[in-house]
Amino acid sequence: MPNIRVELLAGRSLDQRRAFAQEVTRAAVDVLGARAQDVRILFEEISPDAVANGGVLASEDADRAGVLGALRPAADATGG
């Protein structure tokens, strides 16, 4: 059973996580020969204040402002 751990900056929608899980599961089936029902994916959301790149917090990194800005809108209606 493949166990796949995914670390993401917090804020991805439920729809985004669902689509990502479907594609990763498909890849595990195609590449590893796993059964889809045996593929486990664990999403771990990380606060942008809890990760730094090159000594700069992701929440303060101007180069990441576009990515973080895209993650900040209100959660979707499905609870994401």
mmCIF file of the N, C-alpha and C atoms, coordinates in Angstrom:
data_MODEL
# 
_entry.id   MODEL 
# 
loop_
_atom_site.group_PDB 
_atom_site.id 
_atom_site.type_symbol 
_atom_site.label_atom_id 
_atom_site.label_alt_id 
_atom_site.label_comp_id 
_atom_site.label_asym_id 
_atom_site.label_entity_id 
_atom_site.label_seq_id 
_atom_site.pdbx_PDB_ins_code 
_atom_site.Cartn_x 
_atom_site.Cartn_y 
_atom_site.Cartn_z 
_atom_site.occupancy 
_atom_site.B_iso_or_equiv 
_atom_site.pdbx_formal_charge 
_atom_site.auth_seq_id 
_atom_site.auth_comp_id 
_atom_site.auth_asym_id 
_atom_site.auth_atom_id 
_atom_site.pdbx_PDB_model_num 
ATOM 1   N N  . MET A 1 1  ? 0.848   -1.173 0.000   1.00 0.00 ? 1  MET A N  1 
ATOM 2   C CA . MET A 1 1  ? 0.000   0.000  0.000   1.00 0.00 ? 1  MET A CA 1 
ATOM 3   C C  . MET A 1 1  ? 0.892   1.235  0.000   1.00 0.00 ? 1  MET A C  1 
ATOM 4   N N  . PRO A 1 2  ? 0.873   2.032  -1.065  1.00 0.00 ? 2  PRO A N  1 
ATOM 5   C CA . PRO A 1 2  ? 1.639   3.271  -1.052  1.00 0.00 ? 2  PRO A CA 1 
ATOM 6   C C  . PRO A 1 2  ? 1.011   4.291  -0.103  1.00 0.00 ? 2  PRO A C  1 
ATOM 7   N N  . ASN A 1 3  ? 1.825   4.842  0.770   1.00 0.00 ? 3  ASN A N  1 
ATOM 8   C CA . ASN A 1 3  ? 1.424   5.955  1.633   1.00 0.00 ? 3  ASN A CA 1 
ATOM 9   C C  . ASN A 1 3  ? 2.174   7.176  1.132   1.00 0.00 ? 3  ASN A C  1 
ATOM 10  N N  . ILE A 1 4  ? 1.449   8.174  0.695   1.00 0.00 ? 4  ILE A N  1 
ATOM 11  C CA . ILE A 1 4  ? 2.053   9.348  0.083   1.00 0.00 ? 4  ILE A CA 1 
ATOM 12  C C  . ILE A 1 4  ? 1.719   10.561 0.933   1.00 0.00 ? 4  ILE A C  1 
ATOM 13  N N  . ARG A 1 5  ? 2.748   11.222 1.423   1.00 0.00 ? 5  ARG A N  1 
ATOM 14  C CA . ARG A 1 5  ? 2.575   12.404 2.268   1.00 0.00 ? 5  ARG A CA 1 
ATOM 15  C C  . ARG A 1 5  ? 2.844   13.644 1.423   1.00 0.00 ? 5  ARG A C  1 
ATOM 16  N N  . VAL A 1 6  ? 1.909   14.587 1.460   1.00 0.00 ? 6  VAL A N  1 
ATOM 17  C CA . VAL A 1 6  ? 2.006   15.807 0.664   1.00 0.00 ? 6  VAL A CA 1 
ATOM 18  C C  . VAL A 1 6  ? 1.982   17.002 1.608   1.00 0.00 ? 6  VAL A C  1 
ATOM 19  N N  . GLU A 1 7  ? 3.021   17.818 1.562   1.00 0.00 ? 7  GLU A N  1 
ATOM 20  C CA . GLU A 1 7  ? 3.073   19.042 2.352   1.00 0.00 ? 7  GLU A CA 1 
ATOM 21  C C  . GLU A 1 7  ? 2.771   20.217 1.434   1.00 0.00 ? 7  GLU A C  1 
ATOM 22  N N  . LEU A 1 8  ? 1.787   21.024 1.822   1.00 0.00 ? 8  LEU A N  1 
ATOM 23  C CA . LEU A 1 8  ? 1.360   22.182 1.034   1.00 0.00 ? 8  LEU A CA 1 
ATOM 24  C C  . LEU A 1 8  ? 1.206   23.386 1.944   1.00 0.00 ? 8  LEU A C  1 
ATOM 25  N N  . LEU A 1 9  ? 1.445   24.572 1.398   1.00 0.00 ? 9  LEU A N  1 
ATOM 26  C CA . LEU A 1 9  ? 1.088   25.763 2.151   1.00 0.00 ? 9  LEU A CA 1 
ATOM 27  C C  . LEU A 1 9  ? -0.419  25.740 2.360   1.00 0.00 ? 9  LEU A C  1 
ATOM 28  N N  . ALA A 1 10 ? -0.854  26.105 3.540   1.00 0.00 ? 10 ALA A N  1 
ATOM 29  C CA . ALA A 1 10 ? -2.272  26.095 3.879   1.00 0.00 ? 10 ALA A CA 1 
ATOM 30  C C  . ALA A 1 10 ? -3.058  26.989 2.930   1.00 0.00 ? 10 ALA A C  1 
ATOM 31  N N  . GLY A 1 11 ? -4.279  26.579 2.645   1.00 0.00 ? 11 GLY A N  1 
ATOM 32  C CA . GLY A 1 11 ? -5.173  27.414 1.865   1.00 0.00 ? 11 GLY A CA 1 
ATOM 33  C C  . GLY A 1 11 ? -5.689  26.802 0.580   1.00 0.00 ? 11 GLY A C  1 
ATOM 34  N N  . ARG A 1 12 ? -5.221  25.631 0.211   1.00 0.00 ? 12 ARG A N  1 
ATOM 35  C CA . ARG A 1 12 ? -5.741  24.989 -1.006  1.00 0.00 ? 12 ARG A CA 1 
ATOM 36  C C  . ARG A 1 12 ? -7.190  24.589 -0.759  1.00 0.00 ? 12 ARG A C  1 
ATOM 37  N N  . SER A 1 13 ? -7.998  24.690 -1.781  1.00 0.00 ? 13 SER A N  1 
ATOM 38  C CA . SER A 1 13 ? -9.415  24.353 -1.641  1.00 0.00 ? 13 SER A CA 1 
ATOM 39  C C  . SER A 1 13 ? -9.608  22.836 -1.608  1.00 0.00 ? 13 SER A C  1 
ATOM 40  N N  . LEU A 1 14 ? -10.768 22.438 -1.156  1.00 0.00 ? 14 LEU A N  1 
ATOM 41  C CA . LEU A 1 14 ? -11.126 21.024 -1.153  1.00 0.00 ? 14 LEU A CA 1 
ATOM 42  C C  . LEU A 1 14 ? -11.095 20.472 -2.578  1.00 0.00 ? 14 LEU A C  1 
ATOM 43  N N  . ASP A 1 15 ? -11.586 21.247 -3.529  1.00 0.00 ? 15 ASP A N  1 
ATOM 44  C CA . ASP A 1 15 ? -11.567 20.805 -4.929  1.00 0.00 ? 15 ASP A CA 1 
ATOM 45  C C  . ASP A 1 15 ? -10.144 20.599 -5.430  1.00 0.00 ? 15 ASP A C  1 
ATOM 46  N N  . GLN A 1 16 ? -9.225  21.478 -5.052  1.00 0.00 ? 16 GLN A N  1 
ATOM 47  C CA . GLN A 1 16 ? -7.829  21.325 -5.465  1.00 0.00 ? 16 GLN A CA 1 
ATOM 48  C C  . GLN A 1 16 ? -7.214  20.078 -4.849  1.00 0.00 ? 16 GLN A C  1 
ATOM 49  N N  . ARG A 1 17 ? -7.450  19.855 -3.558  1.00 0.00 ? 17 ARG A N  1 
ATOM 50  C CA . ARG A 1 17 ? -6.898  18.660 -2.897  1.00 0.00 ? 17 ARG A CA 1 
ATOM 51  C C  . ARG A 1 17 ? -7.501  17.387 -3.486  1.00 0.00 ? 17 ARG A C  1 
ATOM 52  N N  . ARG A 1 18 ? -8.786  17.422 -3.779  1.00 0.00 ? 18 ARG A N  1 
ATOM 53  C CA . ARG A 1 18 ? -9.455  16.256 -4.374  1.00 0.00 ? 18 ARG A CA 1 
ATOM 54  C C  . ARG A 1 18 ? -8.851  15.927 -5.740  1.00 0.00 ? 18 ARG A C  1 
ATOM 55  N N  . ALA A 1 19 ? -8.703  16.937 -6.593  1.00 0.00 ? 19 ALA A N  1 
ATOM 56  C CA . ALA A 1 19 ? -8.138  16.719 -7.931  1.00 0.00 ? 19 ALA A CA 1 
ATOM 57  C C  . ALA A 1 19 ? -6.699  16.226 -7.840  1.00 0.00 ? 19 ALA A C  1 
ATOM 58  N N  . PHE A 1 20 ? -5.924  16.802 -6.927  1.00 0.00 ? 20 PHE A N  1 
ATOM 59  C CA . PHE A 1 20 ? -4.536  16.377 -6.750  1.00 0.00 ? 20 PHE A CA 1 
ATOM 60  C C  . PHE A 1 20 ? -4.495  14.917 -6.308  1.00 0.00 ? 20 PHE A C  1 
ATOM 61  N N  . ALA A 1 21 ? -5.349  14.551 -5.348  1.00 0.00 ? 21 ALA A N  1 
ATOM 62  C CA . ALA A 1 21 ? -5.390  13.173 -4.854  1.00 0.00 ? 21 ALA A CA 1 
ATOM 63  C C  . ALA A 1 21 ? -5.755  12.201 -5.972  1.00 0.00 ? 21 ALA A C  1 
ATOM 64  N N  . GLN A 1 22 ? -6.686  12.580 -6.819  1.00 0.00 ? 22 GLN A N  1 
ATOM 65  C CA . GLN A 1 22 ? -7.079  11.707 -7.929  1.00 0.00 ? 22 GLN A CA 1 
ATOM 66  C C  . GLN A 1 22 ? -5.923  11.496 -8.897  1.00 0.00 ? 22 GLN A C  1 
ATOM 67  N N  . GLU A 1 23 ? -5.203  12.564 -9.217  1.00 0.00 ? 23 GLU A N  1 
ATOM 68  C CA . GLU A 1 23 ? -4.081  12.450 -10.158 1.00 0.00 ? 23 GLU A CA 1 
ATOM 69  C C  . GLU A 1 23 ? -2.917  11.668 -9.564  1.00 0.00 ? 23 GLU A C  1 
ATOM 70  N N  . VAL A 1 24 ? -2.614  11.894 -8.290  1.00 0.00 ? 24 VAL A N  1 
ATOM 71  C CA . VAL A 1 24 ? -1.523  11.156 -7.645  1.00 0.00 ? 24 VAL A CA 1 
ATOM 72  C C  . VAL A 1 24 ? -1.890  9.677  -7.538  1.00 0.00 ? 24 VAL A C  1 
ATOM 73  N N  . THR A 1 25 ? -3.143  9.396  -7.214  1.00 0.00 ? 25 THR A N  1 
ATOM 74  C CA . THR A 1 25 ? -3.596  8.009  -7.151  1.00 0.00 ? 25 THR A CA 1 
ATOM 75  C C  . THR A 1 25 ? -3.458  7.348  -8.518  1.00 0.00 ? 25 THR A C  1 
ATOM 76  N N  . ARG A 1 26 ? -3.873  8.049  -9.558  1.00 0.00 ? 26 ARG A N  1 
ATOM 77  C CA . ARG A 1 26 ? -3.761  7.519  -10.919 1.00 0.00 ? 26 ARG A CA 1 
ATOM 78  C C  . ARG A 1 26 ? -2.300  7.211  -11.252 1.00 0.00 ? 26 ARG A C  1 
ATOM 79  N N  . ALA A 1 27 ? -1.392  8.098  -10.859 1.00 0.00 ? 27 ALA A N  1 
ATOM 80  C CA . ALA A 1 27 ? 0.037   7.875  -11.121 1.00 0.00 ? 27 ALA A CA 1 
ATOM 81  C C  . ALA A 1 27 ? 0.546   6.659  -10.353 1.00 0.00 ? 27 ALA A C  1 
ATOM 82  N N  . ALA A 1 28 ? 0.120   6.492  -9.109  1.00 0.00 ? 28 ALA A N  1 
ATOM 83  C CA . ALA A 1 28 ? 0.556   5.336  -8.321  1.00 0.00 ? 28 ALA A CA 1 
ATOM 84  C C  . ALA A 1 28 ? 0.057   4.034  -8.942  1.00 0.00 ? 28 ALA A C  1 
ATOM 85  N N  . VAL A 1 29 ? -1.149  4.057  -9.465  1.00 0.00 ? 29 VAL A N  1 
ATOM 86  C CA . VAL A 1 29 ? -1.696  2.873  -10.135 1.00 0.00 ? 29 VAL A CA 1 
ATOM 87  C C  . VAL A 1 29 ? -0.899  2.579  -11.405 1.00 0.00 ? 29 VAL A C  1 
ATOM 88  N N  . ASP A 1 30 ? -0.676  3.603  -12.215 1.00 0.00 ? 30 ASP A N  1 
ATOM 89  C CA . ASP A 1 30 ? 0.014   3.426  -13.501 1.00 0.00 ? 30 ASP A CA 1 
ATOM 90  C C  . ASP A 1 30 ? 1.485   3.068  -13.337 1.00 0.00 ? 30 ASP A C  1 
ATOM 91  N N  . VAL A 1 31 ? 2.174   3.733  -12.439 1.00 0.00 ? 31 VAL A N  1 
ATOM 92  C CA . VAL A 1 31 ? 3.624   3.570  -12.318 1.00 0.00 ? 31 VAL A CA 1 
ATOM 93  C C  . VAL A 1 31 ? 4.005   2.446  -11.362 1.00 0.00 ? 31 VAL A C  1 
ATOM 94  N N  . LEU A 1 32 ? 3.289   2.350  -10.236 1.00 0.00 ? 32 LEU A N  1 
ATOM 95  C CA . LEU A 1 32 ? 3.651   1.366  -9.214  1.00 0.00 ? 32 LEU A CA 1 
ATOM 96  C C  . LEU A 1 32 ? 2.845   0.080  -9.295  1.00 0.00 ? 32 LEU A C  1 
ATOM 97  N N  . GLY A 1 33 ? 1.770   0.098  -10.064 1.00 0.00 ? 33 GLY A N  1 
ATOM 98  C CA . GLY A 1 33 ? 0.918   -1.082 -10.143 1.00 0.00 ? 33 GLY A CA 1 
ATOM 99  C C  . GLY A 1 33 ? 0.059   -1.272 -8.906  1.00 0.00 ? 33 GLY A C  1 
ATOM 100 N N  . ALA A 1 34 ? -0.112  -0.208 -8.128  1.00 0.00 ? 34 ALA A N  1 
ATOM 101 C CA . ALA A 1 34 ? -0.931  -0.290 -6.914  1.00 0.00 ? 34 ALA A CA 1 
ATOM 102 C C  . ALA A 1 34 ? -2.410  -0.303 -7.286  1.00 0.00 ? 34 ALA A C  1 
ATOM 103 N N  . ARG A 1 35 ? -3.220  -0.853 -6.402  1.00 0.00 ? 35 ARG A N  1 
ATOM 104 C CA . ARG A 1 35 ? -4.669  -0.748 -6.571  1.00 0.00 ? 35 ARG A CA 1 
ATOM 105 C C  . ARG A 1 35 ? -5.085  0.620  -6.033  1.00 0.00 ? 35 ARG A C  1 
ATOM 106 N N  . ALA A 1 36 ? -5.986  1.288  -6.732  1.00 0.00 ? 36 ALA A N  1 
ATOM 107 C CA . ALA A 1 36 ? -6.398  2.637  -6.330  1.00 0.00 ? 36 ALA A CA 1 
ATOM 108 C C  . ALA A 1 36 ? -6.857  2.678  -4.876  1.00 0.00 ? 36 ALA A C  1 
ATOM 109 N N  . GLN A 1 37 ? -7.610  1.674  -4.457  1.00 0.00 ? 37 GLN A N  1 
ATOM 110 C CA . GLN A 1 37 ? -8.138  1.677  -3.092  1.00 0.00 ? 37 GLN A CA 1 
ATOM 111 C C  . GLN A 1 37 ? -7.046  1.494  -2.039  1.00 0.00 ? 37 GLN A C  1 
ATOM 112 N N  . ASP A 1 38 ? -5.845  1.111  -2.462  1.00 0.00 ? 38 ASP A N  1 
ATOM 113 C CA . ASP A 1 38 ? -4.741  0.929  -1.522  1.00 0.00 ? 38 ASP A CA 1 
ATOM 114 C C  . ASP A 1 38 ? -3.815  2.137  -1.437  1.00 0.00 ? 38 ASP A C  1 
ATOM 115 N N  . VAL A 1 39 ? -4.071  3.149  -2.241  1.00 0.00 ? 39 VAL A N  1 
ATOM 116 C CA . VAL A 1 39 ? -3.224  4.349  -2.233  1.00 0.00 ? 39 VAL A CA 1 
ATOM 117 C C  . VAL A 1 39 ? -3.748  5.304  -1.165  1.00 0.00 ? 39 VAL A C  1 
ATOM 118 N N  . ARG A 1 40 ? -2.913  5.616  -0.197  1.00 0.00 ? 40 ARG A N  1 
ATOM 119 C CA . ARG A 1 40 ? -3.284  6.538  0.881   1.00 0.00 ? 40 ARG A CA 1 
ATOM 120 C C  . ARG A 1 40 ? -2.482  7.817  0.702   1.00 0.00 ? 40 ARG A C  1 
ATOM 121 N N  . ILE A 1 41 ? -3.187  8.942  0.711   1.00 0.00 ? 41 ILE A N  1 
ATOM 122 C CA . ILE A 1 41 ? -2.540  10.243 0.571   1.00 0.00 ? 41 ILE A CA 1 
ATOM 123 C C  . ILE A 1 41 ? -2.878  11.066 1.802   1.00 0.00 ? 41 ILE A C  1 
ATOM 124 N N  . LEU A 1 42 ? -1.843  11.581 2.447   1.00 0.00 ? 42 LEU A N  1 
ATOM 125 C CA . LEU A 1 42 ? -2.016  12.415 3.631   1.00 0.00 ? 42 LEU A CA 1 
ATOM 126 C C  . LEU A 1 42 ? -1.583  13.829 3.282   1.00 0.00 ? 42 LEU A C  1 
ATOM 127 N N  . PHE A 1 43 ? -2.511  14.766 3.390   1.00 0.00 ? 43 PHE A N  1 
ATOM 128 C CA . PHE A 1 43 ? -2.188  16.169 3.159   1.00 0.00 ? 43 PHE A CA 1 
ATOM 129 C C  . PHE A 1 43 ? -1.832  16.809 4.491   1.00 0.00 ? 43 PHE A C  1 
ATOM 130 N N  . GLU A 1 44 ? -0.700  17.473 4.515   1.00 0.00 ? 44 GLU A N  1 
ATOM 131 C CA . GLU A 1 44 ? -0.309  18.235 5.693   1.00 0.00 ? 44 GLU A CA 1 
ATOM 132 C C  . GLU A 1 44 ? -0.189  19.687 5.263   1.00 0.00 ? 44 GLU A C  1 
ATOM 133 N N  . GLU A 1 45 ? -1.060  20.514 5.824   1.00 0.00 ? 45 GLU A N  1 
ATOM 134 C CA . GLU A 1 45 ? -1.039  21.928 5.485   1.00 0.00 ? 45 GLU A CA 1 
ATOM 135 C C  . GLU A 1 45 ? -0.101  22.663 6.423   1.00 0.00 ? 45 GLU A C  1 
ATOM 136 N N  . ILE A 1 46 ? 0.728   23.510 5.842   1.00 0.00 ? 46 ILE A N  1 
ATOM 137 C CA . ILE A 1 46 ? 1.732   24.235 6.594   1.00 0.00 ? 46 ILE A CA 1 
ATOM 138 C C  . ILE A 1 46 ? 1.431   25.725 6.488   1.00 0.00 ? 46 ILE A C  1 
ATOM 139 N N  . SER A 1 47 ? 1.436   26.400 7.617   1.00 0.00 ? 47 SER A N  1 
ATOM 140 C CA . SER A 1 47 ? 1.233   27.841 7.629   1.00 0.00 ? 47 SER A CA 1 
ATOM 141 C C  . SER A 1 47 ? 2.389   28.531 6.914   1.00 0.00 ? 47 SER A C  1 
ATOM 142 N N  . PRO A 1 48 ? 2.111   29.550 6.108   1.00 0.00 ? 48 PRO A N  1 
ATOM 143 C CA . PRO A 1 48 ? 3.192   30.283 5.448   1.00 0.00 ? 48 PRO A CA 1 
ATOM 144 C C  . PRO A 1 48 ? 4.157   30.920 6.445   1.00 0.00 ? 48 PRO A C  1 
ATOM 145 N N  . ASP A 1 49 ? 3.716   31.084 7.694   1.00 0.00 ? 49 ASP A N  1 
ATOM 146 C CA . ASP A 1 49 ? 4.597   31.607 8.738   1.00 0.00 ? 49 ASP A CA 1 
ATOM 147 C C  . ASP A 1 49 ? 5.506   30.528 9.308   1.00 0.00 ? 49 ASP A C  1 
ATOM 148 N N  . ALA A 1 50 ? 5.288   29.276 8.916   1.00 0.00 ? 50 ALA A N  1 
ATOM 149 C CA . ALA A 1 50 ? 6.039   28.160 9.488   1.00 0.00 ? 50 ALA A CA 1 
ATOM 150 C C  . ALA A 1 50 ? 7.062   27.573 8.527   1.00 0.00 ? 50 ALA A C  1 
ATOM 151 N N  . VAL A 1 51 ? 7.289   28.229 7.404   1.00 0.00 ? 51 VAL A N  1 
ATOM 152 C CA . VAL A 1 51 ? 8.270   27.731 6.441   1.00 0.00 ? 51 VAL A CA 1 
ATOM 153 C C  . VAL A 1 51 ? 9.039   28.923 5.867   1.00 0.00 ? 51 VAL A C  1 
ATOM 154 N N  . ALA A 1 52 ? 10.335  28.729 5.715   1.00 0.00 ? 52 ALA A N  1 
ATOM 155 C CA . ALA A 1 52 ? 11.176  29.786 5.148   1.00 0.00 ? 52 ALA A CA 1 
ATOM 156 C C  . ALA A 1 52 ? 11.990  29.221 3.996   1.00 0.00 ? 52 ALA A C  1 
ATOM 157 N N  . ASN A 1 53 ? 12.197  30.036 3.004   1.00 0.00 ? 53 ASN A N  1 
ATOM 158 C CA . ASN A 1 53 ? 13.040  29.687 1.860   1.00 0.00 ? 53 ASN A CA 1 
ATOM 159 C C  . ASN A 1 53 ? 14.143  30.736 1.781   1.00 0.00 ? 53 ASN A C  1 
ATOM 160 N N  . GLY A 1 54 ? 15.376  30.293 1.839   1.00 0.00 ? 54 GLY A N  1 
ATOM 161 C CA . GLY A 1 54 ? 16.486  31.233 1.777   1.00 0.00 ? 54 GLY A CA 1 
ATOM 162 C C  . GLY A 1 54 ? 16.481  32.220 2.930   1.00 0.00 ? 54 GLY A C  1 
ATOM 163 N N  . GLY A 1 55 ? 15.970  31.797 4.082   1.00 0.00 ? 55 GLY A N  1 
ATOM 164 C CA . GLY A 1 55 ? 15.946  32.657 5.257   1.00 0.00 ? 55 GLY A CA 1 
ATOM 165 C C  . GLY A 1 55 ? 14.774  33.618 5.313   1.00 0.00 ? 55 GLY A C  1 
ATOM 166 N N  . VAL A 1 56 ? 13.860  33.530 4.363   1.00 0.00 ? 56 VAL A N  1 
ATOM 167 C CA . VAL A 1 56 ? 12.708  34.428 4.314   1.00 0.00 ? 56 VAL A CA 1 
ATOM 168 C C  . VAL A 1 56 ? 11.439  33.605 4.501   1.00 0.00 ? 56 VAL A C  1 
ATOM 169 N N  . LEU A 1 57 ? 10.603  34.013 5.471   1.00 0.00 ? 57 LEU A N  1 
ATOM 170 C CA . LEU A 1 57 ? 9.335   33.315 5.674   1.00 0.00 ? 57 LEU A CA 1 
ATOM 171 C C  . LEU A 1 57 ? 8.495   33.396 4.404   1.00 0.00 ? 57 LEU A C  1 
ATOM 172 N N  . ALA A 1 58 ? 7.810   32.315 4.095   1.00 0.00 ? 58 ALA A N  1 
ATOM 173 C CA . ALA A 1 58 ? 6.963   32.295 2.897   1.00 0.00 ? 58 ALA A CA 1 
ATOM 174 C C  . ALA A 1 58 ? 5.912   33.395 2.959   1.00 0.00 ? 58 ALA A C  1 
ATOM 175 N N  . SER A 1 59 ? 5.427   33.702 4.163   1.00 0.00 ? 59 SER A N  1 
ATOM 176 C CA . SER A 1 59 ? 4.415   34.746 4.310   1.00 0.00 ? 59 SER A CA 1 
ATOM 177 C C  . SER A 1 59 ? 4.966   36.136 4.017   1.00 0.00 ? 59 SER A C  1 
ATOM 178 N N  . GLU A 1 60 ? 6.294   36.285 4.022   1.00 0.00 ? 60 GLU A N  1 
ATOM 179 C CA . GLU A 1 60 ? 6.924   37.587 3.792   1.00 0.00 ? 60 GLU A CA 1 
ATOM 180 C C  . GLU A 1 60 ? 7.709   37.636 2.484   1.00 0.00 ? 60 GLU A C  1 
ATOM 181 N N  . ASP A 1 61 ? 7.649   36.589 1.705   1.00 0.00 ? 61 ASP A N  1 
ATOM 182 C CA . ASP A 1 61 ? 8.436   36.476 0.481   1.00 0.00 ? 61 ASP A CA 1 
ATOM 183 C C  . ASP A 1 61 ? 7.682   37.104 -0.688  1.00 0.00 ? 61 ASP A C  1 
ATOM 184 N N  . ALA A 1 62 ? 8.176   38.224 -1.176  1.00 0.00 ? 62 ALA A N  1 
ATOM 185 C CA . ALA A 1 62 ? 7.511   38.928 -2.275  1.00 0.00 ? 62 ALA A CA 1 
ATOM 186 C C  . ALA A 1 62 ? 7.410   38.057 -3.523  1.00 0.00 ? 62 ALA A C  1 
ATOM 187 N N  . ASP A 1 63 ? 8.395   37.174 -3.746  1.00 0.00 ? 63 ASP A N  1 
ATOM 188 C CA . ASP A 1 63 ? 8.352   36.291 -4.913  1.00 0.00 ? 63 ASP A CA 1 
ATOM 189 C C  . ASP A 1 63 ? 7.216   35.286 -4.817  1.00 0.00 ? 63 ASP A C  1 
ATOM 190 N N  . ARG A 1 64 ? 6.724   35.026 -3.621  1.00 0.00 ? 64 ARG A N  1 
ATOM 191 C CA . ARG A 1 64 ? 5.633   34.075 -3.425  1.00 0.00 ? 64 ARG A CA 1 
ATOM 192 C C  . ARG A 1 64 ? 4.299   34.781 -3.210  1.00 0.00 ? 64 ARG A C  1 
ATOM 193 N N  . ALA A 1 65 ? 4.293   36.091 -3.242  1.00 0.00 ? 65 ALA A N  1 
ATOM 194 C CA . ALA A 1 65 ? 3.077   36.846 -2.951  1.00 0.00 ? 65 ALA A CA 1 
ATOM 195 C C  . ALA A 1 65 ? 1.926   36.447 -3.870  1.00 0.00 ? 65 ALA A C  1 
ATOM 196 N N  . GLY A 1 66 ? 2.196   36.206 -5.144  1.00 0.00 ? 66 GLY A N  1 
ATOM 197 C CA . GLY A 1 66 ? 1.138   35.800 -6.068  1.00 0.00 ? 66 GLY A CA 1 
ATOM 198 C C  . GLY A 1 66 ? 0.547   34.459 -5.710  1.00 0.00 ? 66 GLY A C  1 
ATOM 199 N N  . VAL A 1 67 ? 1.394   33.517 -5.319  1.00 0.00 ? 67 VAL A N  1 
ATOM 200 C CA . VAL A 1 67 ? 0.919   32.190 -4.927  1.00 0.00 ? 67 VAL A CA 1 
ATOM 201 C C  . VAL A 1 67 ? 0.107   32.290 -3.651  1.00 0.00 ? 67 VAL A C  1 
ATOM 202 N N  . LEU A 1 68 ? 0.643   32.989 -2.658  1.00 0.00 ? 68 LEU A N  1 
ATOM 203 C CA . LEU A 1 68 ? -0.062  33.109 -1.388  1.00 0.00 ? 68 LEU A CA 1 
ATOM 204 C C  . LEU A 1 68 ? -1.355  33.893 -1.552  1.00 0.00 ? 68 LEU A C  1 
ATOM 205 N N  . GLY A 1 69 ? -1.336  34.923 -2.384  1.00 0.00 ? 69 GLY A N  1 
ATOM 206 C CA . GLY A 1 69 ? -2.547  35.695 -2.623  1.00 0.00 ? 69 GLY A CA 1 
ATOM 207 C C  . GLY A 1 69 ? -3.648  34.842 -3.223  1.00 0.00 ? 69 GLY A C  1 
ATOM 208 N N  . ALA A 1 70 ? -3.270  33.921 -4.091  1.00 0.00 ? 70 ALA A N  1 
ATOM 209 C CA . ALA A 1 70 ? -4.247  33.020 -4.709  1.00 0.00 ? 70 ALA A CA 1 
ATOM 210 C C  . ALA A 1 70 ? -4.828  32.055 -3.692  1.00 0.00 ? 70 ALA A C  1 
ATOM 211 N N  . LEU A 1 71 ? -4.112  31.822 -2.604  1.00 0.00 ? 71 LEU A N  1 
ATOM 212 C CA . LEU A 1 71 ? -4.583  30.888 -1.590  1.00 0.00 ? 71 LEU A CA 1 
ATOM 213 C C  . LEU A 1 71 ? -5.449  31.563 -0.537  1.00 0.00 ? 71 LEU A C  1 
ATOM 214 N N  . ARG A 1 72 ? -5.424  32.878 -0.458  1.00 0.00 ? 72 ARG A N  1 
ATOM 215 C CA . ARG A 1 72 ? -6.084  33.588 0.628   1.00 0.00 ? 72 ARG A CA 1 
ATOM 216 C C  . ARG A 1 72 ? -7.578  33.830 0.469   1.00 0.00 ? 72 ARG A C  1 
ATOM 217 N N  . PRO A 1 73 ? -8.173  33.769 -0.726  1.00 0.00 ? 73 PRO A N  1 
ATOM 218 C CA . PRO A 1 73 ? -9.614  34.031 -0.813  1.00 0.00 ? 73 PRO A CA 1 
ATOM 219 C C  . PRO A 1 73 ? -10.409 33.079 0.081   1.00 0.00 ? 73 PRO A C  1 
ATOM 220 N N  . ALA A 1 74 ? -11.625 33.470 0.382   1.00 0.00 ? 74 ALA A N  1 
ATOM 221 C CA . ALA A 1 74 ? -12.482 32.661 1.254   1.00 0.00 ? 74 ALA A CA 1 
ATOM 222 C C  . ALA A 1 74 ? -12.568 31.229 0.754   1.00 0.00 ? 74 ALA A C  1 
ATOM 223 N N  . ALA A 1 75 ? -12.723 30.313 1.703   1.00 0.00 ? 75 ALA A N  1 
ATOM 224 C CA . ALA A 1 75 ? -12.815 28.884 1.370   1.00 0.00 ? 75 ALA A CA 1 
ATOM 225 C C  . ALA A 1 75 ? -14.039 28.641 0.495   1.00 0.00 ? 75 ALA A C  1 
ATOM 226 N N  . ASP A 1 76 ? -13.942 27.613 -0.333  1.00 0.00 ? 76 ASP A N  1 
ATOM 227 C CA . ASP A 1 76 ? -15.073 27.300 -1.206  1.00 0.00 ? 76 ASP A CA 1 
ATOM 228 C C  . ASP A 1 76 ? -16.239 26.728 -0.403  1.00 0.00 ? 76 ASP A C  1 
ATOM 229 N N  . ALA A 1 77 ? -17.373 26.637 -1.014  1.00 0.00 ? 77 ALA A N  1 
ATOM 230 C CA . ALA A 1 77 ? -18.593 26.203 -0.337  1.00 0.00 ? 77 ALA A CA 1 
ATOM 231 C C  . ALA A 1 77 ? -18.542 24.757 0.117   1.00 0.00 ? 77 ALA A C  1 
ATOM 232 N N  . THR A 1 78 ? -17.560 23.992 -0.357  1.00 0.00 ? 78 THR A N  1 
ATOM 233 C CA . THR A 1 78 ? -17.486 22.576 0.010   1.00 0.00 ? 78 THR A CA 1 
ATOM 234 C C  . THR A 1 78 ? -16.654 22.370 1.263   1.00 0.00 ? 78 THR A C  1 
ATOM 235 N N  . GLY A 1 79 ? -16.237 23.458 1.906   1.00 0.00 ? 79 GLY A N  1 
ATOM 236 C CA . GLY A 1 79 ? -15.515 23.306 3.165   1.00 0.00 ? 79 GLY A CA 1 
ATOM 237 C C  . GLY A 1 79 ? -14.026 23.353 3.024   1.00 0.00 ? 79 GLY A C  1 
ATOM 238 N N  . GLY A 1 80 ? -13.492 23.718 1.853   1.00 0.00 ? 80 GLY A N  1 
ATOM 239 C CA . GLY A 1 80 ? -12.058 23.738 1.635   1.00 0.00 ? 80 GLY A CA 1 
ATOM 240 C C  . GLY A 1 80 ? -11.468 24.974 2.091   1.00 0.00 ? 80 GLY A C  1 
# 
